[in-house]
Amino acid sequence: MLIDALHLQEDGNEGCPNQFQLVRNLVENLGYEVKMVKISRRVANTYFSRIYFSKPGEKDRSVDARPSDAINVAKRCQAPIYVNKKIVLTDCIRLGYGTGRPRDTKSIYDVMLDSAPDGPDLLLEELDLVRNMNLAVEEERYNDAAMWRRKLIKLRQSTREV
C-alpha cells in the first residue's frame, strides 16, 4: 500500500498527502488561496520568507515559513515566488546563458524581482549590463566588454547623483 502511494500522481485522491499537499488541501478547504511567496531577506546565513493567503471578503494574511517550505507550497498551489533584489544581486548563482541551447530560446525559469512595474528599473538595467559584460569576457570580445563596462560605470555614477 505504501509503495502504491508513492506512485500516485500529485493530484491523486488516494494515499496520504505529504506536508505540502496537506497545506494546499487545508488552504483550499478553508476557502483561502495562496497569493504569493516572498523570499524577503537574509540575515547571516538564514533566509526569511512569507506565504501570503487571501480569501474573498477578508483581509489578506501571511505567515513566516522556511524558504524551502514556502517554495514547495507555492509549487503545489501554483503561486508566484518573489525574491528580494538584494538577495538576487548578492547571493544568486551565475547562470550560463546560451550554453547547451539556442540563444533565442527562453529559459525555463522566469525570475520576478520585487520592483515597481512603472518607470525604469535601474537595478535590472545594471544586471543586464553586468551579464552582457561577463558574456563578452567569456567569449573573448574584450572591446565589447569594455563598452559594457563603460556603460555600467556611467549608470552607477548617474544613480549616485540622484
C-alpha positions, 0 to 999 in steps of 0.5 A: 500500500505504501509503495502504491502511494508513492506512485500516485500522481500529485493530484491523486485522491488516494494515499496520504498527502505529504506536508505540502499537499496537506497545506494546499488541501487545508488552504483550499478547504478553508476557502483561502488561496495562496497569493504569493511567496516572498523570499524577503531577506537574509540575515547571516546565513538564514533566509526569511520568507512569507506565504501570503493567503487571501480569501474573498471578503477578508483581509489578506494574511501571511505567515513566516515559513522556511524558504524551502517550505514556502517554495514547495507550497507555492509549487503545489498551489501554483503561486508566484515566488518573489525574491528580494533584489538584494538577495538576487544581486548578492547571493544568486548563482551565475547562470550560463546563458546560451550554453547547451541551447539556442540563444533565442530560446527562453529559459525555463525559469522566469525570475520576478524581482520585487520592483515597481512595474512603472518607470525604469528599473535601474537595478535590472538595467545594471544586471543586464549590463553586468551579464552582457559584460561577463558574456563578452569576457567569456567569449573573448570580445574584450572591446565589447566588454569594455563598452559594457563596462563603460556603460555600467560605470556611467549608470552607477555614477548617474544613480549616485547623483540622484 
